[in-house]
Amino acid sequence: MRKKESEFVNHLKKLLDKIDTHTKLAKSVGASASRIPEWMKGDRLPSSDTLIKLGGVALELGLPDPFFFWALAGVDTQTLRKMADRVQERQYELAGPTVPIARFRETEHGREDAGPPVPLPLEFVPNPGTTICLDISDESFGVVDAPHGLIILDTCVLGTADVRALDGRVVMVRYEPESPSVLNKRGLYMGRLRIELMQHGRRHDWMQITVKLLSLSPWTPLWITLGLYEDPQGLRGIPYNYENDEARSRRLNEILARVGSNFPLAEGVQIMALVLGRLTGNRDTTVPNFAYHK
């Protein structure tokens, strides 16, 4: 028995120790059970196709020698690497039409390119022309409240002051307050924008509109105030009770209409983008996992 056949028999025995019977092993590689005793004698080797399948069985069983069977079939290590890369690419291929979205990172010197574009499903990118991917890591500058990974941003709302259409949406804002008494750090924040209307329980002529950015992370502040408006006429004496719901609602709509698109956001607050979602996983070539925000 030559050395190659002898080594094959030793590795085959390890497989049989794990898989119990000749019949099971033969079935797992698509061969006749009568072939197993022939292979055990070392008289002949299986075909290349069968050797590759034996390597696959060894891999599934957790044995350290699948490469022996593959090498015996004539598959070199470099080819195996290429095969593995191709399998990974197929695993992460995106279904349907995609659109390449530019990738950036925030640095101390401004925004810079962060690598090749990211292919995203076209159905999830309503405005490709204004959509970017922001790469967030420990090295990112100025990003305070955002998860690591790629964040998909639609910059169509950059600089907007009309917050009414953004109520309930997840947005990213640049927060750079001038006051030294502000507790929150300067930088980029991501959260859900909420418009809250408040009427004082006793002062019926006092009414306040607050724009808040609610945190998406449990370890950060619950909210940041982005803007505050106190109406001078308030609710004009309309008490806060169920009997006056219709009148109160009508008056609130009047106030919101008057404030309109000129709602005074706090100094140093700029709405940057809508947050369409986050991407996690392999950020170099493909995108396996999506988490889209509504």
NUNUZA-814423 format. One record per residue (C-alpha): residue number from 1; residue in one letter; x, y, z. Coordinates in pm, 1 decimal, always signed. Last residue first. Layout:
N
r i:NUM aa:A c1:X c2:Y c3:Z
...
This chain:
294
r i:294 aa:K c1:-3989.8 c2:+5410.5 c3:+1012.5
r i:293 aa:H c1:-3636.5 c2:+5294.2 c3:+1078.5
r i:292 aa:Y c1:-3460.7 c2:+5021.6 c3:+882.4
r i:291 aa:A c1:-3237.3 c2:+4759.3 c3:+1039.5
r i:290 aa:F c1:-3056.3 c2:+4567.4 c3:+768.2
r i:289 aa:N c1:-2807.4 c2:+4282.6 c3:+792.0
r i:288 aa:P c1:-2583.0 c2:+4122.8 c3:+532.2
r i:287 aa:V c1:-2430.9 c2:+4426.4 c3:+357.0
r i:286 aa:T c1:-2153.2 c2:+4353.3 c3:+111.8
r i:285 aa:T c1:-1801.8 c2:+4468.8 c3:+36.6
r i:284 aa:D c1:-1619.4 c2:+4617.6 c3:+333.8
r i:283 aa:R c1:-1896.2 c2:+4670.9 c3:+591.9
r i:282 aa:N c1:-1926.6 c2:+4307.7 c3:+697.3
r i:281 aa:G c1:-2189.8 c2:+4309.5 c3:+972.2
r i:280 aa:T c1:-2430.5 c2:+4590.4 c3:+1054.5
r i:279 aa:L c1:-2633.8 c2:+4838.4 c3:+853.8
r i:278 aa:R c1:-2854.3 c2:+5103.6 c3:+1007.6
r i:277 aa:G c1:-3170.9 c2:+5267.9 c3:+879.6
r i:276 aa:L c1:-3341.0 c2:+5551.5 c3:+696.5
r i:275 aa:V c1:-3221.5 c2:+5822.3 c3:+933.7
r i:274 aa:L c1:-3354.2 c2:+6151.2 c3:+799.8
r i:273 aa:A c1:-3081.9 c2:+6408.6 c3:+770.8
r i:272 aa:M c1:-2889.1 c2:+6700.9 c3:+916.2
r i:271 aa:I c1:-3125.2 c2:+6902.5 c3:+1135.0
r i:270 aa:Q c1:-2917.5 c2:+7188.0 c3:+1273.5
r i:269 aa:V c1:-2908.4 c2:+7297.2 c3:+1637.1
r i:268 aa:G c1:-2655.1 c2:+7565.1 c3:+1741.5
r i:267 aa:E c1:-2916.2 c2:+7815.0 c3:+1853.8
r i:266 aa:A c1:-3236.1 c2:+7635.9 c3:+1952.0
r i:265 aa:L c1:-3492.8 c2:+7572.0 c3:+1681.4
r i:264 aa:P c1:-3736.5 c2:+7857.6 c3:+1629.0
r i:263 aa:F c1:-4035.6 c2:+7727.7 c3:+1428.2
r i:262 aa:N c1:-4036.4 c2:+7931.1 c3:+1110.0
r i:261 aa:S c1:-4198.7 c2:+7663.3 c3:+892.9
r i:260 aa:G c1:-4540.2 c2:+7720.3 c3:+1044.4
r i:259 aa:V c1:-4560.4 c2:+7910.6 c3:+1373.0
r i:258 aa:R c1:-4896.3 c2:+8045.8 c3:+1261.8
r i:257 aa:A c1:-5020.6 c2:+7705.1 c3:+1147.8
r i:256 aa:L c1:-4909.8 c2:+7546.3 c3:+1475.4
r i:255 aa:I c1:-5093.9 c2:+7812.2 c3:+1673.7
r i:254 aa:E c1:-5413.3 c2:+7775.7 c3:+1472.3
r i:253 aa:N c1:-5393.0 c2:+7396.8 c3:+1502.8
r i:252 aa:L c1:-5367.9 c2:+7432.8 c3:+1879.6
r i:251 aa:R c1:-5677.2 c2:+7653.8 c3:+1880.6
r i:250 aa:R c1:-5882.6 c2:+7399.8 c3:+1685.4
r i:249 aa:S c1:-5770.6 c2:+7119.3 c3:+1916.1
r i:248 aa:R c1:-5868.4 c2:+7322.6 c3:+2222.7
r i:247 aa:A c1:-6209.2 c2:+7402.5 c3:+2078.4
r i:246 aa:E c1:-6273.7 c2:+7035.2 c3:+1999.3
r i:245 aa:D c1:-6139.0 c2:+6908.1 c3:+2332.5
r i:244 aa:N c1:-6339.3 c2:+7158.8 c3:+2537.0
r i:243 aa:E c1:-6562.7 c2:+6916.6 c3:+2728.8
r i:242 aa:Y c1:-6268.7 c2:+6681.1 c3:+2783.1
r i:241 aa:N c1:-6077.4 c2:+6930.1 c3:+2994.3
r i:240 aa:Y c1:-5786.9 c2:+7173.0 c3:+2963.1
r i:239 aa:P c1:-5948.4 c2:+7511.3 c3:+2993.4
r i:238 aa:I c1:-5973.4 c2:+7745.9 c3:+2691.0
r i:237 aa:G c1:-5870.0 c2:+8086.6 c3:+2825.7
r i:236 aa:R c1:-5712.2 c2:+8212.0 c3:+2507.1
r i:235 aa:L c1:-5519.1 c2:+7891.1 c3:+2440.7
r i:234 aa:G c1:-5184.7 c2:+8066.5 c3:+2452.9
r i:233 aa:Q c1:-5186.4 c2:+8430.9 c3:+2352.2
r i:232 aa:P c1:-4810.3 c2:+8480.3 c3:+2378.7
r i:231 aa:D c1:-4731.1 c2:+8131.8 c3:+2240.5
r i:230 aa:E c1:-4425.1 c2:+7980.3 c3:+2400.7
r i:229 aa:Y c1:-4190.4 c2:+7807.8 c3:+2155.9
r i:228 aa:L c1:-3901.3 c2:+7576.8 c3:+2241.2
r i:227 aa:G c1:-3648.3 c2:+7402.9 c3:+2020.6
r i:226 aa:L c1:-3407.0 c2:+7113.5 c3:+2006.4
r i:225 aa:T c1:-3448.7 c2:+6985.7 c3:+2362.2
r i:224 aa:I c1:-3243.0 c2:+6669.2 c3:+2405.0
r i:223 aa:W c1:-3403.7 c2:+6350.0 c3:+2531.7
r i:222 aa:L c1:-3369.8 c2:+6045.4 c3:+2755.4
r i:221 aa:P c1:-2999.0 c2:+6098.6 c3:+2810.0
r i:220 aa:T c1:-2782.4 c2:+5803.5 c3:+2692.5
r i:219 aa:W c1:-2750.8 c2:+5443.5 c3:+2813.6
r i:218 aa:P c1:-3093.9 c2:+5324.6 c3:+2690.0
r i:217 aa:S c1:-3016.4 c2:+5415.7 c3:+2328.0
r i:216 aa:L c1:-3279.2 c2:+5542.7 c3:+2083.5
r i:215 aa:S c1:-3275.8 c2:+5886.9 c3:+2245.2
r i:214 aa:L c1:-3575.0 c2:+6115.5 c3:+2201.6
r i:213 aa:L c1:-3497.0 c2:+6439.6 c3:+2019.9
r i:212 aa:K c1:-3739.6 c2:+6697.1 c3:+2154.5
r i:211 aa:V c1:-3930.9 c2:+6986.8 c3:+2000.9
r i:210 aa:T c1:-4130.6 c2:+7175.0 c3:+2262.0
r i:209 aa:I c1:-4446.9 c2:+7376.9 c3:+2206.3
r i:208 aa:Q c1:-4578.1 c2:+7578.9 c3:+2502.0
r i:207 aa:M c1:-4917.4 c2:+7717.5 c3:+2600.2
r i:206 aa:W c1:-5013.0 c2:+7974.9 c3:+2865.3
r i:205 aa:D c1:-5356.3 c2:+8137.8 c3:+2852.7
r i:204 aa:H c1:-5520.3 c2:+7865.1 c3:+3063.2
r i:203 aa:R c1:-5283.3 c2:+7925.8 c3:+3354.0
r i:202 aa:R c1:-5407.4 c2:+7659.7 c3:+3596.3
r i:201 aa:G c1:-5303.5 c2:+7327.6 c3:+3442.2
r i:200 aa:H c1:-5038.4 c2:+7478.9 c3:+3217.9
r i:199 aa:Q c1:-5079.9 c2:+7366.8 c3:+2860.0
r i:198 aa:M c1:-4810.1 c2:+7161.1 c3:+2689.0
r i:197 aa:L c1:-4763.7 c2:+7067.5 c3:+2326.1
r i:196 aa:E c1:-4495.2 c2:+6812.5 c3:+2238.2
r i:195 aa:I c1:-4330.3 c2:+6775.4 c3:+1899.5
r i:194 aa:R c1:-4118.7 c2:+6461.3 c3:+1885.3
r i:193 aa:L c1:-3807.3 c2:+6376.2 c3:+1686.0
r i:192 aa:R c1:-3674.9 c2:+6021.6 c3:+1719.9
r i:191 aa:G c1:-3301.3 c2:+5995.2 c3:+1773.5
r i:190 aa:M c1:-2952.2 c2:+6033.3 c3:+1631.4
r i:189 aa:Y c1:-2708.8 c2:+6288.4 c3:+1766.8
r i:188 aa:L c1:-2405.5 c2:+6443.6 c3:+1601.1
r i:187 aa:G c1:-2167.6 c2:+6653.9 c3:+1808.4
r i:186 aa:R c1:-2147.8 c2:+6877.1 c3:+2113.8
r i:185 aa:K c1:-2197.6 c2:+6705.7 c3:+2446.3
r i:184 aa:N c1:-2515.0 c2:+6747.6 c3:+2647.9
r i:183 aa:L c1:-2505.4 c2:+6944.2 c3:+2972.8
r i:182 aa:V c1:-2565.6 c2:+7291.8 c3:+2834.5
r i:181 aa:S c1:-2432.4 c2:+7552.2 c3:+3080.5
r i:180 aa:P c1:-2152.0 c2:+7659.5 c3:+2845.6
r i:179 aa:S c1:-2414.5 c2:+7810.2 c3:+2609.2
r i:178 aa:E c1:-2312.4 c2:+7803.6 c3:+2243.1
r i:177 aa:P c1:-2499.5 c2:+7484.7 c3:+2154.4
r i:176 aa:E c1:-2343.7 c2:+7262.5 c3:+1885.7
r i:175 aa:Y c1:-2583.9 c2:+6977.6 c3:+1812.6
r i:174 aa:R c1:-2577.6 c2:+6848.9 c3:+1456.1
r i:173 aa:V c1:-2894.7 c2:+6647.2 c3:+1409.2
r i:172 aa:M c1:-2972.3 c2:+6297.9 c3:+1283.0
r i:171 aa:V c1:-3337.0 c2:+6202.1 c3:+1237.7
r i:170 aa:V c1:-3580.6 c2:+5925.8 c3:+1326.5
r i:169 aa:R c1:-3931.2 c2:+6041.9 c3:+1234.2
r i:168 aa:G c1:-4217.7 c2:+6091.6 c3:+1482.8
r i:167 aa:D c1:-4266.0 c2:+6459.0 c3:+1394.8
r i:166 aa:L c1:-4053.7 c2:+6531.9 c3:+1088.8
r i:165 aa:A c1:-4328.9 c2:+6699.3 c3:+882.9
r i:164 aa:R c1:-4387.9 c2:+6949.5 c3:+1163.7
r i:163 aa:V c1:-4018.8 c2:+7031.7 c3:+1201.9
r i:162 aa:D c1:-4003.4 c2:+7304.7 c3:+941.6
r i:161 aa:A c1:-3657.0 c2:+7444.2 c3:+1016.9
r i:160 aa:T c1:-3476.4 c2:+7243.5 c3:+751.5
r i:159 aa:G c1:-3097.7 c2:+7254.3 c3:+744.0
r i:158 aa:L c1:-3052.5 c2:+6923.6 c3:+564.1
r i:157 aa:V c1:-3396.6 c2:+6766.3 c3:+502.1
r i:156 aa:C c1:-3297.8 c2:+6590.5 c3:+175.8
r i:155 aa:T c1:-2991.8 c2:+6450.2 c3:+355.6
r i:154 aa:D c1:-3125.7 c2:+6093.1 c3:+353.3
r i:153 aa:L c1:-2901.4 c2:+5900.5 c3:+589.5
r i:152 aa:I c1:-2815.1 c2:+5530.4 c3:+602.5
r i:151 aa:I c1:-2605.4 c2:+5460.2 c3:+911.8
r i:150 aa:L c1:-2313.6 c2:+5220.9 c3:+869.5
r i:149 aa:G c1:-2175.4 c2:+5051.2 c3:+1176.7
r i:148 aa:H c1:-2143.3 c2:+5165.2 c3:+1535.0
r i:147 aa:P c1:-2456.5 c2:+5298.7 c3:+1702.3
r i:146 aa:A c1:-2520.2 c2:+5673.2 c3:+1729.9
r i:145 aa:D c1:-2528.1 c2:+5915.5 c3:+2023.5
r i:144 aa:V c1:-2213.0 c2:+6124.0 c3:+2029.9
r i:143 aa:V c1:-2061.5 c2:+6138.2 c3:+1683.2
r i:142 aa:G c1:-1822.6 c2:+6435.4 c3:+1683.8
r i:141 aa:F c1:-1528.2 c2:+6262.7 c3:+1524.8
r i:140 aa:S c1:-1541.3 c2:+5896.0 c3:+1429.2
r i:139 aa:E c1:-1247.9 c2:+5695.8 c3:+1565.1
r i:138 aa:D c1:-1464.9 c2:+5472.2 c3:+1782.0
r i:137 aa:S c1:-1664.3 c2:+5383.3 c3:+1468.7
r i:136 aa:I c1:-1950.6 c2:+5521.3 c3:+1259.7
r i:135 aa:D c1:-1946.7 c2:+5507.2 c3:+877.6
r i:134 aa:L c1:-2213.1 c2:+5741.6 c3:+739.8
r i:133 aa:C c1:-2392.8 c2:+5606.3 c3:+432.3
r i:132 aa:I c1:-2537.3 c2:+5868.2 c3:+196.9
r i:131 aa:T c1:-2874.9 c2:+5947.4 c3:+38.4
r i:130 aa:T c1:-2945.3 c2:+6274.7 c3:-143.7
r i:129 aa:G c1:-2940.7 c2:+6150.1 c3:-505.6
r i:128 aa:P c1:-3072.4 c2:+5806.1 c3:-411.7
r i:127 aa:N c1:-3400.4 c2:+5955.1 c3:-280.4
r i:126 aa:P c1:-3646.8 c2:+5675.1 c3:-191.4
r i:125 aa:V c1:-3370.2 c2:+5431.1 c3:-90.0
r i:124 aa:F c1:-3530.8 c2:+5116.2 c3:+54.5
r i:123 aa:E c1:-3683.7 c2:+4997.8 c3:-276.7
r i:122 aa:L c1:-3348.5 c2:+5045.2 c3:-449.6
r i:121 aa:P c1:-3188.9 c2:+4776.6 c3:-236.5
r i:120 aa:L c1:-2851.5 c2:+4906.3 c3:-116.8
r i:119 aa:P c1:-2506.0 c2:+4855.4 c3:-265.1
r i:118 aa:V c1:-2248.6 c2:+5039.3 c3:-48.7
r i:117 aa:P c1:-2002.4 c2:+5266.6 c3:-224.6
r i:116 aa:P c1:-1629.7 c2:+5194.4 c3:-183.3
r i:115 aa:G c1:-1437.3 c2:+5339.8 c3:+109.5
r i:114 aa:A c1:-1472.7 c2:+5604.1 c3:+378.9
r i:113 aa:D c1:-1459.8 c2:+5931.3 c3:+181.9
r i:112 aa:E c1:-1424.9 c2:+6237.8 c3:+402.0
r i:111 aa:R c1:-1647.0 c2:+6469.8 c3:+605.1
r i:110 aa:G c1:-1478.3 c2:+6744.4 c3:+801.5
r i:109 aa:H c1:-1132.2 c2:+6806.1 c3:+943.0
r i:108 aa:E c1:-1201.8 c2:+6650.7 c3:+1282.6
r i:107 aa:T c1:-1347.7 c2:+6353.7 c3:+1100.5
r i:106 aa:E c1:-1698.9 c2:+6240.9 c3:+1005.3
r i:105 aa:R c1:-1702.8 c2:+5931.7 c3:+786.5
r i:104 aa:F c1:-1837.7 c2:+5879.2 c3:+436.4
r i:103 aa:R c1:-1980.8 c2:+5605.1 c3:+211.0
r i:102 aa:A c1:-2150.4 c2:+5681.8 c3:-119.9
r i:101 aa:I c1:-2460.8 c2:+5477.9 c3:-204.2
r i:100 aa:P c1:-2459.8 c2:+5234.0 c3:-497.6
r i:99 aa:V c1:-2816.8 c2:+5144.5 c3:-607.1
r i:98 aa:T c1:-2965.6 c2:+4795.7 c3:-607.3
r i:97 aa:P c1:-3220.1 c2:+4608.0 c3:-817.4
r i:96 aa:G c1:-3364.4 c2:+4287.0 c3:-670.7
r i:95 aa:A c1:-3218.3 c2:+4050.7 c3:-412.9
r i:94 aa:L c1:-2897.0 c2:+4147.6 c3:-241.0
r i:93 aa:E c1:-2609.1 c2:+3901.7 c3:-249.4
r i:92 aa:Y c1:-2482.0 c2:+3821.8 c3:+100.1
r i:91 aa:Q c1:-2470.6 c2:+3444.0 c3:+78.8
r i:90 aa:R c1:-2347.9 c2:+3460.2 c3:-279.6
r i:89 aa:E c1:-2052.8 c2:+3671.1 c3:-172.5
r i:88 aa:Q c1:-1973.7 c2:+3431.7 c3:+110.4
r i:87 aa:V c1:-1977.4 c2:+3134.1 c3:-128.3
r i:86 aa:R c1:-1746.7 c2:+3324.3 c3:-364.3
r i:85 aa:D c1:-1500.6 c2:+3399.2 c3:-86.2
r i:84 aa:A c1:-1498.2 c2:+3034.4 c3:+22.0
r i:83 aa:M c1:-1436.7 c2:+2917.2 c3:-335.5
r i:82 aa:K c1:-1150.9 c2:+3163.6 c3:-375.0
r i:81 aa:R c1:-997.8 c2:+3039.1 c3:-51.0
r i:80 aa:L c1:-1036.4 c2:+2678.0 c3:-163.8
r i:79 aa:T c1:-862.7 c2:+2759.7 c3:-491.9
r i:78 aa:Q c1:-568.0 c2:+2904.2 c3:-300.6
r i:77 aa:T c1:-550.4 c2:+2594.4 c3:-80.3
r i:76 aa:D c1:-523.3 c2:+2352.8 c3:-372.4
r i:75 aa:V c1:-803.9 c2:+2123.9 c3:-495.2
r i:74 aa:G c1:-651.9 c2:+1811.9 c3:-651.8
r i:73 aa:A c1:-890.2 c2:+1554.3 c3:-504.8
r i:72 aa:L c1:-621.4 c2:+1453.9 c3:-255.5
r i:71 aa:A c1:-606.7 c2:+1820.1 c3:-150.4
r i:70 aa:W c1:-980.2 c2:+1810.3 c3:-85.4
r i:69 aa:F c1:-954.8 c2:+1488.5 c3:+118.9
r i:68 aa:F c1:-668.3 c2:+1624.9 c3:+330.1
r i:67 aa:F c1:-837.7 c2:+1964.6 c3:+367.7
r i:66 aa:P c1:-1128.0 c2:+1802.3 c3:+552.4
r i:65 aa:D c1:-879.4 c2:+1690.6 c3:+822.0
r i:64 aa:P c1:-956.3 c2:+1857.1 c3:+1154.6
r i:63 aa:L c1:-1281.6 c2:+1667.9 c3:+1214.4
r i:62 aa:G c1:-1584.9 c2:+1876.4 c3:+1312.2
r i:61 aa:L c1:-1839.3 c2:+1629.3 c3:+1178.4
r i:60 aa:E c1:-1961.2 c2:+1877.7 c3:+916.8
r i:59 aa:L c1:-1603.6 c2:+1936.5 c3:+797.1
r i:58 aa:A c1:-1530.0 c2:+1564.3 c3:+772.0
r i:57 aa:V c1:-1849.9 c2:+1518.9 c3:+568.9
r i:56 aa:G c1:-1742.5 c2:+1799.9 c3:+334.4
r i:55 aa:G c1:-1401.7 c2:+1640.1 c3:+290.2
r i:54 aa:L c1:-1574.3 c2:+1314.7 c3:+201.0
r i:53 aa:K c1:-1775.9 c2:+1506.3 c3:-58.8
r i:52 aa:I c1:-1455.9 c2:+1642.6 c3:-214.4
r i:51 aa:L c1:-1312.7 c2:+1290.5 c3:-219.1
r i:50 aa:T c1:-1630.4 c2:+1166.4 c3:-390.6
r i:49 aa:D c1:-1593.8 c2:+1420.0 c3:-673.4
r i:48 aa:S c1:-1225.1 c2:+1337.1 c3:-710.1
r i:47 aa:S c1:-1312.1 c2:+968.8 c3:-751.2
r i:46 aa:P c1:-1250.7 c2:+731.2 c3:-464.4
r i:45 aa:L c1:-904.3 c2:+578.6 c3:-413.1
r i:44 aa:R c1:-814.3 c2:+218.1 c3:-485.0
r i:43 aa:D c1:-656.9 c2:-82.6 c3:-316.4
r i:42 aa:G c1:-632.7 c2:+88.1 c3:+18.4
r i:41 aa:K c1:-814.0 c2:-193.9 c3:+190.5
r i:40 aa:M c1:-1048.9 c2:+58.7 c3:+356.2
r i:39 aa:W c1:-1143.5 c2:+196.8 c3:+13.7
r i:38 aa:E c1:-1261.6 c2:-147.0 c3:-99.6
r i:37 aa:P c1:-1451.6 c2:-195.6 c3:+228.5
r i:36 aa:I c1:-1631.2 c2:+140.9 c3:+167.7
r i:35 aa:R c1:-1725.1 c2:+71.3 c3:-193.9
r i:34 aa:S c1:-1981.1 c2:-195.3 c3:-102.5
r i:33 aa:A c1:-2194.4 c2:+70.7 c3:+61.6
r i:32 aa:S c1:-2252.7 c2:+225.8 c3:-280.6
r i:31 aa:A c1:-2168.7 c2:+596.1 c3:-313.1
r i:30 aa:G c1:-2364.7 c2:+919.0 c3:-278.4
r i:29 aa:V c1:-2126.9 c2:+1083.8 c3:-29.8
r i:28 aa:S c1:-2362.9 c2:+1081.6 c3:+272.2
r i:27 aa:K c1:-2510.4 c2:+746.8 c3:+164.6
r i:26 aa:A c1:-2169.3 c2:+577.1 c3:+170.0
r i:25 aa:L c1:-2097.9 c2:+716.1 c3:+517.2
r i:24 aa:K c1:-2433.6 c2:+600.7 c3:+650.8
r i:23 aa:T c1:-2394.5 c2:+252.8 c3:+497.5
r i:22 aa:H c1:-2041.6 c2:+204.3 c3:+626.4
r i:21 aa:T c1:-2164.7 c2:+254.7 c3:+980.6
r i:20 aa:D c1:-2078.1 c2:+460.6 c3:+1290.6
r i:19 aa:I c1:-2039.8 c2:+819.6 c3:+1153.1
r i:18 aa:K c1:-1773.0 c2:+937.7 c3:+1394.5
r i:17 aa:D c1:-1546.6 c2:+632.5 c3:+1401.7
r i:16 aa:L c1:-1613.7 c2:+589.8 c3:+1029.8
r i:15 aa:L c1:-1472.3 c2:+935.9 c3:+957.7
r i:14 aa:K c1:-1161.4 c2:+866.1 c3:+1161.1
r i:13 aa:K c1:-1118.1 c2:+538.5 c3:+972.7
r i:12 aa:L c1:-1130.5 c2:+729.2 c3:+644.0
r i:11 aa:H c1:-843.8 c2:+950.6 c3:+761.4
r i:10 aa:N c1:-629.4 c2:+645.6 c3:+831.8
r i:9 aa:V c1:-727.1 c2:+482.4 c3:+499.8
r i:8 aa:F c1:-633.6 c2:+798.1 c3:+307.6
r i:7 aa:E c1:-294.1 c2:+811.1 c3:+478.1
r i:6 aa:S c1:-228.4 c2:+452.1 c3:+363.3
r i:5 aa:E c1:-343.9 c2:+530.2 c3:+6.1
r i:4 aa:K c1:-100.8 c2:+822.4 c3:-14.8
r i:3 aa:K c1:+182.6 c2:+622.2 c3:+141.6
r i:2 aa:R c1:+149.1 c2:+333.2 c3:-101.8
r i:1 aa:M c1:+0.0 c2:+0.0 c3:+0.0
